[in-house]
Amino acid sequence: MSDATFQGGVHPFDGKDLSKDKPVKTVLPKGDLVYPLSQHIGAPARPVVAKGDKVLVGQRIAEASGFVSANIVSSVSGTVKSIEPRLLPNGGVVNSIIVENDHTYETIPGMGTKRDSGKMSKEEIRQAIQDAGVVGMGGAGFPTHVKLTPKDDSAIDYVIVNGAECEPYLTSDYRMMLEEPEKIVEGLRAMLMLFENAKGVIGIEKNKPEAIARLTELVKDEPRMEVCPMKVKYPQGAERNLIYAVTGRKLTSKKLPADVGCVVSNVDSVIAIYMAVCESTPLMRRIVTVTGDAIKEPQNFRVRTGTCYGELIEEAGGFVKEPQKVISGGPMMGFALTSLEVPVTKTSSALLCLGVDAMEEEPETACIRCGRCGEVCPSHLVPQKLMEACERFDLEQFEKLYGMECYECGSCTYTCPAKRPLTQAFKQARKAVADNRRKQQAAK
């Protein structure tokens, strides 16, 4: 396979040179740790500790409260100070467990015990992943044990590792492909144990030749694994686009990847699967890129979940100038922060600090009907018409125009010469439609 891709997309400035050659540096937290009970899709986790309890590294402090939910573990040893509402990077406020770090990092018994996935049953592998609280770490936070439990294991014929990392500025997955490629291969091997008919494919954009070479060498003697080089284009790493690029199969919002015979996990999720299955270690760390023109020393950090974002700014040397915007994630799909007093969660990937906010420099003007938004939309929608529906608050028309197929990649907003807030409008409309659907379902 070569130059695998999808129709549409854009080529924004990628900004990766700032941090792509910076090896991952381990950073230990200084202050209290904050563990939100909602850092995954699905029901919030339920606390199993109380104020005053002593906890250890790797200890479960909140358990999944439903099938689509995930356990949360402490990344430090210390004392539970409180359970109270705290701010999330996305602006939400949720109940969180606050742990005072004792800085001894005493671990639970058995953590780190080596296991051979080849000698484990499917049930044991899935249970290890569930116990570890692994979720999708590419942004969505979908509980991984649910993703790896489709209706029919034999119907899955592709297990795809998402190594595209197409979001501008982010380089954490790239560093992991260079520094810990063996863990990616072993994590993929554990996943393939669940699906006897599947081939494992590692999709990597061609602007990462060292990663392609390293992983290609590691899987050269693996009959069920291969590397798929992909064209450099945003949003190549979006699940639908990745599946189409690798398999030619089309996925819509009404289907799950398993419905087209695929399971997709990003690089860091696969490493988390390896750690859970092969090293008996729960998910309690993230690789976070701290970057942007307002940061003194752009870096890639290995940090413990619950660590305050403000501490990462300090570790990167602080600001060289006052940023106009600080984003959790990348510029296309990240969340602008109102405060640095928010914790690193399972879905944190980057902290982008911009000295100049390009969107604020150019005011919005009227649509000139140039059609560029439609040309770049990877879902083949007509953003111009969708925006008209949004402006009229016509949710029925928004649905008729397949607005729910939008996955808010931001390509239309990026390419719009009139600087119209298309993605923001579609995000609000999709939420309103989803809320209405839930109300109608509840009323039945």
N, C-alpha and C positions, 0 to 999 in steps of 0.2 A: 504494500500500500504506500502511496506517496501523494502528497498534497491533498489529502482528504479534507473536505470542507463542506459548507452549506451555502445556500443562496442568500445574499444580503449581507449585512454587517458593515462595520466601519473600521477605520485604522487610526485611532486616537494616538497622540503622543504617549509612549508607554512609560517613560520615566524610570525604567528598571535599572539603568546604569548607576543610579544613585546607591543602590544597595545589593545588586546581584552578585558582586564579588566579595561581599562581606560574610565570612563564615558565621554560623549561628553561635551566639554567645549566651551562656546560661546566666540568668539574673535571678537572684533570690529576693523575695518580698521583704520590705522593711516594716510596713505598717500592718494594720488589721487586714484580714482576708474577708471578702464579701462574696457569698455564694447564692446568687438568685435561684429561686425555686423554679423559675421558668426561663430556661436557656436552651430550649428545644421545642420543636413542634409537638403539640398535644397537651395533655393534662399536666399541670404543674406537679412537681415532685412533692411528696409529703414528708415533713421533717420527722426524723427518728431520734433527734437529740433535743435537749432543752438547755436553757440558760444555766451556766455553771458546770456543764458536763465537760470532762476531759476527752479530747479526740486525738487520734493518731493519723499519720500520713497514710492515705489509702482507705481510711475508715469511711463506711457509708454514713452520711449524715442526713440524707433524704432519699426516700425510695419512690420508685415509679408508682403513680396512683391509678394507672390504667394500662391497657395494652399499648396504646400509643403514648408513651411517657418514658422517662429515663431516670435512672439512679444518679445521685450526685455524691461525690466523695470529697473528703477534706484533702487538700494538697499540702497541708502543714500539720504539725502537732501543736496542741495548745488548748485553749479553753473557749467554750461557746460564751460569747458576751451577751448576745441577744438574738432575737428573730424579729425583724422589723422591715418596713418598706424601704427600699433603696432604688436609686435611679439606674436604669439599664442604658447601654450605649445607643439603643434605638429610640430613646426618649420615654419609654414606658417606666412605670414604677411598680415593682413587685416585691412581695415578701422575700426576704433574704436572710440567710444564716450568717452571722458575724462571728468570726473566730479570731481570738487574740493569739498571735504566733509566739510560741516559746523559743523558736529558733534552734531547737534540738533535732527536729525532723525525725522523730522516732516513728518507725513504720509498724503497720499491723503484721502479725506473724504470717509467714508464707508469701508475702509480697515479693515478687522477683523470682519465684520458683520457675525453673525452665520446664517447658512441656513441648512435646512433639505433636504438632497438629495432625500428622499422618497416622497417629495412633489413637486419635480422639474420635468419638462418634459425632454425627451431625448435631445431636442434642447437646453434647458437651461443648462443642464449639459455639453454638448459638447461646448457650447459657453463660459461657465465659464472657461473650460480648455484651450480653444483657447485664450481667453482674457489674461489668466495668463501666457501664453508663456511656457507652460509645454512641455518638450521634454523627450525622453528616456535618463535617467541618468545613464544607465549601460555602456555608452561609445559611442553608435552610435549617439545619439542626434536626433533621428527621431521624428518629431512633433507629440505629443501624440493625438491631436484632429484628425489627419489624421488616425492614427492607430485605433482609436475608431470609425471610420466612414467607415466600410466595405460596400460592395455592398448590402449585405443582413444581417441585424441584427439577423434574426432568424436562420441563418446558423452557428452562433457561439455557440458552446456548451462547450467550456472551456475558462475561463479567468484565466490565470496562473500568479501568483506573483512569481518572481524570487528571492528567498532568498538563493540561493546557495552560492554566494560570494566565488567562487572557486579560484579566482586569489590570489596567495600568498601575504601575508603581509596585505591585505586590511581587515579592521574590521569595517568600517563605517556602512554598512548595518546590521551587527550583533548587533552593539550597538543600532541601531534604533529598531530592533526587540525586544530588551530587554527594552528599555527606552520609546518607543512610539508605542507599538503594537496595541493599540486601534485605532490609526490613520491609521494603515495599514488595519485593519478590516473595518473601516468606508470608507476608500478609495476604497477597494474592493467592498463594498456594493454599492457605487456610480457607479462603473463600471458595476456591475451586473444589475443595473437599465436599462442599455442600451441594454442588451442581455437577453431577457426573458427566453431563453432555455438553458442558460449556467450555469455550475457549477464553482464555484471559488475554485481554488487549490493553496495553498501556498507551494511551493517546497523549502525544506531546507535540506542542507547536514547534515549528522548525527554527524558531529564534532561540532554541535551547539545544544546540548541537551537542554540547558536552553531556547533557542529561540523556539525550537520545543514544549517544555512543555508549555511555556507561551501562544503561539498562539493556540495550541490545546485546552487549557482551554477556551480561548476567543471564539472559534468557535464551542464549543461542542453543543450548542443549535441552531446553524445556519444550517438549512437544506440544504442550497445551498453552504456551504463552508466546506472545509476540509484541513488538513495539510498532505503533502506527504513527509515523510522522504526519503532522497536519499543517495546513496552511496557516500563516499568521494573520489572524483576523479576530476582531471582537464582535459578538460574544461566542467564540469557538467553544469555550468551556461550558456553556449552558447545556443542561442535560439533553434537551431535545436536539440541539445542534450536534453535540458530541455523538449521540446515538446515530443520527443520520450520516455524519461523516464517516463513522466506523463501519456501519452496517447497511446504510441506505434505507433504513426503516424510519417511518414517520410516526411521531408521537404528538398527540394533542392533549389539551388540558383535561379531557375526559378519560384519559388512560394513564396508567402507571407504566414505568419502564418494563416491569415484569409482563405486562400485557403484550409487549412486542419481543419478549424473550430475552430481556436485558436486565442486568443489575449494574448500577453505576455508583462508584465511590471515589472521592477525590484522594489525592496522594496522602494527606495527613490522616484521613480517616482510615486508610489501609494500614498505615503505620500504627494507628491506635488499635486496629484489629489484631495486628501482630503482637503488640504489647499485651493485650488482654488475653489472647489465646496462648501465645508461646512464652510469655514472661510473667504471667499472672499479675499484671499491673493495670490498674484502672485508669481511665482517662482523667488526668489532672494536670495536664500541661498543654500549652499552645506555642506554636512558633509564630511570632508576630513581627511583621516588618514595620519599623518606625522610620518614616521617610518624609520627603518633601523639601522644597527649597527653603522652608523656614526652620528646618532642623539642622543643628550644628554637625552632628555625626550620624547620618543615616545608618541603620543597623538592622540585623535580624536577631531577635532575641528568643531564647527558650525560657518561657515564663510559666509560673504556676497559676492555674485558674484561681480567680479571686483577687489577684494582684491589681492594685490601683493603676489606671492609665497614667496618672500624673507621675508615678515612679519611673515609668518607661521613658517619658520625656526627659527626666533627669539623667537616666542612664545613657541617653543619646546626646548628652551635652547641653540640653536645653535649647531654647530658641535663639537663632541668630537675628531674627527680627520678629516683631509681633505678627502672628499669623492672622490672615483675614478669615480663614476657615480651617477648622480641624475636623477631620472625617474619620469615623470608625469604619474601616474597610477602604475600598478604592473610590476613585472619583465618579465612576459610572453607577455603582449600585450601593455605595456606602451610605452611612447616616452622619449628617453634620452634628457635631457635639455641642451642647450648651454648657457642658462642664467636663473637666478632666477627672472629677471625683466619681468615676464609674469603674466597675471591675472588668478584668479580662474574663470572658466567658468561653464556653466550649466553641462558640461560633466566631470568636474574635480572630481576625486575620491580619489586620494592619491598623496603623495609626498614621494618617496622612495629614501633614501640616503644610498648608499652602500660604505663602506670603502674599499672593495675589489670587483673588477669586475671579476667574474669567467670566463667570456668569453674572457677577455684579457689575462688571465693567461695561457690558453692553445691554441697553434697555430692550424690553420686548416691544416688537412692532407687529403690524397686521400680517396675517398669512399672505404670502405672495403666490400661493398655488404652484410652487415650483415642482412639487412631487418628490423631492429628495427623501422625505421621511418614508414614503412608500417603497422607494428603491432599496433602502437599507434595512427595512423591517425584516428580521429573520422569520417572523410568523406570517409574513405576506399579508399584513393588514393594510388598511388605508388610514393612517393616523390623522390625516386632515379631517376626514369624515367623523372619526371617533371623537376628535376634539370638538367638533360642532355639536355632537350629541351631549358631550360633557358640559358645554357652555349653556345648553338648554336644560340641563339636569334631566335629560331624557334617557333614563337607564334602560328602558325597553329597547330603544333604538341602539344604544350601546351594545346590548346583548345581540341584537340582530346583526350588527356589524362584526360579530365575533370578538368583541372586546375582551372577553374572558380568556382568549388565547394569548393575550399580551402577557409577558412575564417580566415586564418592567426593566428591560436591559438598559434603556436609556439611549439606544442608538438614534432614535428619531429626534430626541431633544438635542443630542450632540450635533447632528447634521443640520438642524433647522437654522437657516440664515436669519429668520425673524426672532430667534431666541425665545420661542414660545415654550412654556412649561408643560410640554405634552406628557411626559412620563408621570409627573406629579398628578396631573389631572386623571390619567388612566388609573393610577394607583388608588386614588380616592373613589373613583367610579367602581372599580373592581371590588373594593372593600364594601361599598354600599350594596352592590349586587349580592355579594356573598352573605352579608348580614340579612338581606331580605329573604334569601333562600333559606337561611337557618330559621328565621321567624315563621316562614310558611311551613317548613318541615315540623317545627314544634307545635304548630297549630293543628296538625292533622291528628 
